[in-house]
Amino acid sequence: MKTAVKDVMTTRVIWVRKDATFREMAAALREYRVSAFPVVDDDRKVIGVVSEADMLNKEALDDEPGMISGLLHRRDQAKARGVTAGDLMTTAVVAVRPEDTVEHAARLMYDRRVKRLPVTDANGRLVGIISRADVLSVFDRTDAAIGHEITQDVLLGEFLLDPSALQVTVMDGIVTLSGRPETSETGHAIVQRVRHVTGVVAVRDRLDYPPPAGSDDRYDVLANFPVD
């Protein structure tokens, strides 16, 4: 079972409209202890994001003369002169859907180097926000719950194996798999699947893999070398 974004996202989102002033946003940052705002239109569709970094850039660069100003990209200069959310916001918004997996959200955060993502419905309307802390919350899952899912849902439910065919131990989210799978391919597939079980921190592969089909393991490997 993969955890969906809707299961961990925050639904009470602090958002602003395009005409929100710099002063209003600065006050909201202090009051709500957030570091970014989704910017929405009249239909509550997300049209941008303003981060505290955007606002700090304005304070640092707004009236900076000379060489530093000349080195700035024109877009950065325009942002430095901005006074509203519409002026400061980033319009290339990366968002996720409620039904997306937390794993997908985490990958986007890592790839885009962002701390949070707006959550939008099929029409692009804001329904929540997911942060790094929300993503990490899946690792609060108990070892017993992780072990039960692996034995019952993965081994029995997906691979149609007797749960006792392999030994599964879980400690602090680290899963150790041991025993002998029916085939090498099945063993590798199980390991890969277990890596994606919600709450799993790492997988220790201690499986005793059988030789590939058609091979003969009844002789010493050294016997394959020619004798002088």
RODO-2510 file (C-alpha; in nm, 4 decimals, decimal comma):
residues 228
     n   res          X          Y          Z
     1     m     0,0000     0,0000     0,0000
     2     k     0,1478     0,3308    -0,1090
     3     t     0,0621     0,6425     0,0883
     4     a    -0,1178     0,9063    -0,1168
     5     v    -0,0545     1,2795    -0,0945
     6     k    -0,4107     1,3297     0,0333
     7     d    -0,3296     1,1158     0,3377
     8     v    -0,0548     1,3466     0,4668
     9     m    -0,1152     1,6891     0,3088
    10     t    -0,2247     1,9977     0,5002
    11     t    -0,5671     2,1211     0,3911
    12     r    -0,5612     2,4526     0,5776
    13     v    -0,3395     2,6419     0,3363
    14     i    -0,2270     3,0024     0,3717
    15     w    -0,2618     3,1513     0,0240
    16     v    -0,2653     3,4993    -0,1265
    17     r    -0,4127     3,6663    -0,4310
    18     k    -0,2132     3,8300    -0,7055
    19     d    -0,2695     4,1797    -0,5664
    20     a    -0,1496     4,0999    -0,2112
    21     t     0,1051     4,3631    -0,1053
    22     f     0,4573     4,3035     0,0145
    23     r     0,3629     4,4271     0,3604
    24     e     0,0627     4,1923     0,3814
    25     m     0,2755     3,8936     0,2833
    26     a     0,5522     3,9836     0,5277
    27     a     0,2943     4,0044     0,8078
    28     a     0,1488     3,6655     0,7109
    29     l     0,4948     3,5064     0,7093
    30     r     0,5414     3,6122     1,0700
    31     e     0,1895     3,5263     1,1833
    32     y     0,1570     3,1803     1,0295
    33     r     0,5251     3,0757     1,0370
    34     v     0,5274     2,9666     0,6735
    35     s     0,7984     3,0205     0,4155
    36     a     0,5962     3,0348     0,0938
    37     f     0,2468     3,1164    -0,0339
    38     p     0,0544     2,9722    -0,3275
    39     v    -0,0935     3,2558    -0,5312
    40     v    -0,4477     3,1873    -0,6563
    41     d    -0,6887     3,3577    -0,8935
    42     d    -1,0599     3,4224    -0,8408
    43     d    -1,1389     3,0559    -0,9152
    44     r    -0,8835     2,9433    -0,6545
    45     k    -0,6580     2,8076    -0,9283
    46     v    -0,2878     2,8191    -0,8509
    47     i    -0,1107     3,0708    -1,0744
    48     g     0,2172     3,1085    -0,8881
    49     v     0,4159     3,0778    -0,5668
    50     v     0,5849     3,3479    -0,3602
    51     s     0,8596     3,2289    -0,1272
    52     e     1,0407     3,4066     0,1506
    53     a     1,3483     3,3903    -0,0740
    54     d     1,1640     3,5987    -0,3361
    55     m     1,0826     3,8568    -0,0718
    56     l     1,4325     3,8610     0,0732
    57     n     1,5762     3,9136    -0,2748
    58     k     1,3666     4,2253    -0,3074
    59     e     1,4931     4,3631     0,0218
    60     a     1,8537     4,2833    -0,0672
    61     l     1,8497     4,3948    -0,4305
    62     d     1,5766     4,6554    -0,4651
    63     d     1,7993     4,9630    -0,4503
    64     e     2,1389     4,8024    -0,5137
    65     p     2,3277     5,0245    -0,7606
    66     g     2,6114     4,9647    -1,0022
    67     m     2,7764     4,6392    -1,0917
    68     i     2,5594     4,4071    -0,8795
    69     s     2,2438     4,5372    -1,0423
    70     g     2,4012     4,4987    -1,3849
    71     l     2,4890     4,1351    -1,3167
    72     l     2,1335     4,0419    -1,2275
    73     h     1,9127     3,8681    -1,4762
    74     r     1,6395     4,0988    -1,6013
    75     r     1,3754     3,8831    -1,4401
    76     d     1,5500     3,9162    -1,1034
    77     q     1,5680     4,2914    -1,1461
    78     a     1,1945     4,3027    -1,2198
    79     k     1,1240     4,0976    -0,9096
    80     a     1,3411     4,3285    -0,7017
    81     r     1,1170     4,6183    -0,8056
    82     g     0,7989     4,4215    -0,7329
    83     v     0,5480     4,5313    -0,4729
    84     t     0,2747     4,2652    -0,5028
    85     a     0,2472     3,8860    -0,5107
    86     g     0,1951     3,9067    -0,8853
    87     d     0,5270     4,0886    -0,9239
    88     l     0,7268     3,8540    -0,7033
    89     m     0,5728     3,5137    -0,7708
    90     t     0,7267     3,2273    -0,9655
    91     t     0,4798     3,1243    -1,2329
    92     a     0,6377     2,7888    -1,3247
    93     v     0,4449     2,6094    -1,0523
    94     v     0,5194     2,2468    -0,9696
    95     a     0,2123     2,0862    -0,8136
    96     v     0,0853     1,7394    -0,7270
    97     r    -0,2589     1,5803    -0,7168
    98     p    -0,4223     1,4333    -0,4037
    99     e    -0,4049     1,0841    -0,5517
   100     d    -0,0322     1,1039    -0,6333
   101     t     0,1998     0,9019    -0,4134
   102     v     0,4097     1,0585    -0,1406
   103     e     0,7090     0,8993    -0,3128
   104     h     0,6304     1,1016    -0,6277
   105     a     0,5984     1,4228    -0,4238
   106     a     0,9313     1,3559    -0,2520
   107     r     1,1023     1,3009    -0,5870
   108     l     0,9662     1,6312    -0,7182
   109     m     1,0827     1,8164    -0,4076
   110     y     1,4298     1,6709    -0,4485
   111     d     1,4529     1,7346    -0,8234
   112     r     1,3193     2,0911    -0,8041
   113     r     1,4897     2,1803    -0,4757
   114     v     1,1677     2,3003    -0,3125
   115     k     1,0432     2,2568     0,0438
   116     r     0,6726     2,2198    -0,0318
   117     l     0,4308     2,1618    -0,3185
   118     p     0,0782     2,2906    -0,3782
   119     v    -0,1815     2,0174    -0,4125
   120     t    -0,4394     2,0835    -0,6830
   121     d    -0,7462     1,9018    -0,8105
   122     a    -0,8127     1,8051    -1,1722
   123     n    -0,9146     2,1649    -1,2492
   124     g    -0,6005     2,3179    -1,0997
   125     r    -0,7753     2,4460    -0,7870
   126     l    -0,5823     2,4556    -0,4617
   127     v    -0,6917     2,1839    -0,2164
   128     g    -0,3861     2,1506     0,0065
   129     i    -0,0122     2,1686     0,0429
   130     i     0,2479     1,9026     0,1179
   131     s     0,5790     1,9800     0,2874
   132     r     0,8993     1,7906     0,3502
   133     a     0,7790     1,7241     0,7042
   134     d     0,4578     1,5706     0,5652
   135     v     0,6604     1,3463     0,3351
   136     l     0,8827     1,2293     0,6199
   137     s     0,5794     1,1509     0,8356
   138     v     0,5352     0,8184     0,6525
   139     f     0,8457     0,6927     0,8322
   140     d     0,6569     0,7081     1,1628
   141     r     0,4920     0,3803     1,0651
   142     t     0,5510     0,0935     1,3085
   143     d     0,7788    -0,1987     1,2264
   144     a     0,4882    -0,4372     1,2902
   145     a     0,2699    -0,2629     1,0323
   146     i     0,5508    -0,2670     0,7757
   147     g     0,6205    -0,6362     0,8363
   148     h     0,2512    -0,7247     0,8081
   149     e     0,2187    -0,5487     0,4739
   150     i     0,5276    -0,7202     0,3342
   151     t     0,4206    -1,0713     0,4362
   152     q     0,0471    -1,0435     0,3676
   153     d     0,0123    -0,7909     0,0855
   154     v     0,3425    -0,8280    -0,0995
   155     l     0,4514    -1,1915    -0,0563
   156     l     0,1061    -1,3500    -0,0319
   157     g    -0,1109    -1,0988    -0,2171
   158     e     0,1171    -0,9987    -0,5050
   159     f     0,3678    -1,2824    -0,5437
   160     l     0,1316    -1,5610    -0,4281
   161     l     0,3963    -1,6971    -0,1922
   162     d     0,3449    -1,8610     0,1440
   163     p     0,4539    -1,5826     0,3850
   164     s     0,6691    -1,8380     0,5678
   165     a     0,8686    -1,9074     0,2518
   166     l     1,0957    -1,6123     0,3289
   167     q     1,1998    -1,4570     0,6576
   168     v     1,1087    -1,0920     0,7005
   169     t     1,2379    -0,8894     0,9931
   170     v     1,1892    -0,5162     1,0423
   171     m     1,3781    -0,2968     1,2868
   172     d     1,3582     0,0837     1,2849
   173     g     1,2152     0,0703     0,9345
   174     i     1,5048    -0,1384     0,8011
   175     v     1,3814    -0,4605     0,6402
   176     t     1,5972    -0,7747     0,6248
   177     l     1,4913    -1,0430     0,3775
   178     s     1,6376    -1,3920     0,4051
   179     g     1,5583    -1,7383     0,2768
   180     r     1,5633    -1,8904    -0,0702
   181     p     1,3230    -1,7556    -0,3357
   182     e     1,1904    -1,9895    -0,6029
   183     t     1,3913    -1,8134    -0,8744
   184     s     1,6558    -1,5453    -0,8866
   185     e     1,4200    -1,3196    -1,0842
   186     t     1,1471    -1,3542    -0,8226
   187     g     1,3920    -1,2716    -0,5437
   188     h     1,5099    -0,9519    -0,7110
   189     a     1,1509    -0,8489    -0,7876
   190     i     1,0528    -0,8947    -0,4229
   191     v     1,3454    -0,6845    -0,3022
   192     q     1,2559    -0,4049    -0,5433
   193     r     0,8901    -0,4141    -0,4395
   194     v     0,9706    -0,4087    -0,0685
   195     r     1,1856    -0,0975    -0,1168
   196     h     0,8665     0,0904    -0,2079
   197     v     0,6561    -0,0196     0,0881
   198     t     0,5506     0,2849     0,2883
   199     g     0,7779     0,3468     0,5851
   200     v     1,0681     0,1325     0,4648
   201     v     1,3980     0,3112     0,5247
   202     a     1,6231     0,0486     0,3651
   203     v     1,6235    -0,3165     0,2577
   204     r     1,8974    -0,5627     0,3491
   205     d     1,9045    -0,8341     0,0880
   206     r     2,0143    -1,1564     0,2544
   207     l     1,8370    -1,3880     0,0123
   208     d     2,0019    -1,7118    -0,0961
   209     y     1,9523    -1,6845    -0,4693
   210     p     1,9230    -2,0072    -0,6691
   211     p     2,1404    -2,0405    -0,9809
   212     p     1,9929    -1,9249    -1,3134
   213     a     1,7665    -2,1727    -1,4900
   214     g     1,9590    -2,4312    -1,6905
   215     s     2,2827    -2,3961    -1,4972
   216     d     2,4416    -2,6808    -1,3051
   217     d     2,5819    -2,5931    -0,9627
   218     r     2,6908    -2,9482    -0,8711
   219     y     3,0550    -2,8931    -0,9622
   220     d     3,3322    -2,6789    -0,8224
   221     v     3,3753    -2,3552    -1,0163
   222     l     3,7528    -2,4161    -1,0256
   223     a     3,6898    -2,7250    -1,2385
   224     n     3,6023    -2,4964    -1,5280
   225     f     3,9611    -2,3778    -1,5573
   226     p     4,1964    -2,5750    -1,7844
   227     v     4,4641    -2,7818    -1,6206
   228     d     4,8251    -2,7162    -1,7223
***
